[in-house]
Amino acid sequence: MRKPVIESNVPRPPANLGSPHKYKWLAEIEVGQSFTAPKSAVHKVDQAYRKMVEGGHLPAGYKLSRRTLDGGMMRVWRIA
């Protein structure tokens, strides 16, 4: 690799905090409410939750809890 041109005083763009995506309805769940989803969707729900927390799209202190049900389903509650 050739030596790049080194520059000074180039403004840094703001961090990309992402945008709400197809799971933006997670922000609408109130404490004590829950939903069911296929157990195969666990990783999708977890990933959406993490990305929305990191992106600031969920209220401070927002927490979910999940339990596996019979029949390959899971139930997810908002607990805080």
C-alpha positions as CSV (number, residue, x, y, z in Angstrom):
1,M,0.0,0.0,0.0
2,R,1.2,3.4,-0.9
3,K,1.4,6.1,1.8
4,P,-2.0,7.9,1.9
5,V,-2.4,11.6,1.9
6,I,-2.7,12.7,5.5
7,E,-5.1,15.5,6.2
8,S,-6.0,17.8,9.2
9,N,-9.2,19.5,10.3
10,V,-11.5,17.2,8.4
11,P,-14.8,17.1,10.4
12,R,-15.9,13.7,11.7
13,P,-19.5,12.8,10.8
14,P,-21.9,12.0,13.6
15,A,-22.1,8.4,14.7
16,N,-24.7,6.3,12.9
17,L,-27.1,5.3,15.7
18,G,-29.1,3.3,13.2
19,S,-32.7,3.6,12.6
20,P,-35.7,1.7,13.9
21,H,-36.4,-1.3,11.8
22,K,-39.2,-3.9,11.5
23,Y,-39.0,-4.6,15.2
24,K,-39.7,-1.0,16.2
25,W,-43.0,-2.2,17.8
26,L,-40.8,-3.4,20.7
27,A,-40.8,0.2,21.9
28,E,-44.6,0.1,22.1
29,I,-44.8,-2.7,24.6
30,E,-45.6,-1.6,28.2
31,V,-44.3,-3.1,31.4
32,G,-46.3,-6.3,32.1
33,Q,-47.3,-6.9,28.5
34,S,-46.0,-9.9,26.6
35,F,-46.0,-11.6,23.2
36,T,-45.4,-15.1,21.8
37,A,-43.0,-15.9,19.0
38,P,-41.6,-19.1,17.5
39,K,-38.6,-20.4,19.4
40,S,-36.6,-20.2,16.2
41,A,-37.0,-16.4,16.3
42,V,-35.1,-16.1,19.6
43,H,-31.9,-14.8,18.0
44,K,-33.9,-12.2,15.9
45,V,-35.7,-10.8,18.9
46,D,-32.5,-10.7,20.9
47,Q,-30.6,-9.0,18.1
48,A,-33.4,-6.4,17.5
49,Y,-33.5,-5.7,21.3
50,R,-29.7,-5.1,21.5
51,K,-29.6,-2.9,18.4
52,M,-32.5,-0.8,19.6
53,V,-31.0,-0.4,23.0
54,E,-27.6,0.6,21.5
55,G,-29.3,2.9,19.0
56,G,-31.3,4.7,21.8
57,H,-34.6,3.6,20.3
58,L,-35.8,2.1,23.6
59,P,-36.5,3.9,26.9
60,A,-33.8,3.9,29.6
61,G,-34.0,0.8,31.8
62,Y,-36.1,-1.2,29.2
63,K,-35.8,-4.9,29.9
64,L,-37.3,-8.1,28.4
65,S,-37.6,-11.6,29.9
66,R,-38.4,-14.7,28.0
67,R,-39.5,-18.3,28.7
68,T,-39.8,-21.3,26.5
69,L,-43.3,-22.7,26.1
70,D,-44.5,-26.1,24.8
71,G,-44.9,-26.5,21.1
72,G,-41.7,-24.7,20.0
73,M,-42.9,-21.3,21.1
74,M,-41.6,-18.7,23.5
75,R,-43.2,-15.9,25.5
76,V,-41.4,-12.5,25.9
77,W,-42.5,-10.1,28.7
78,R,-41.4,-6.5,29.2
79,I,-40.3,-6.4,32.8
80,A,-38.9,-2.9,33.1
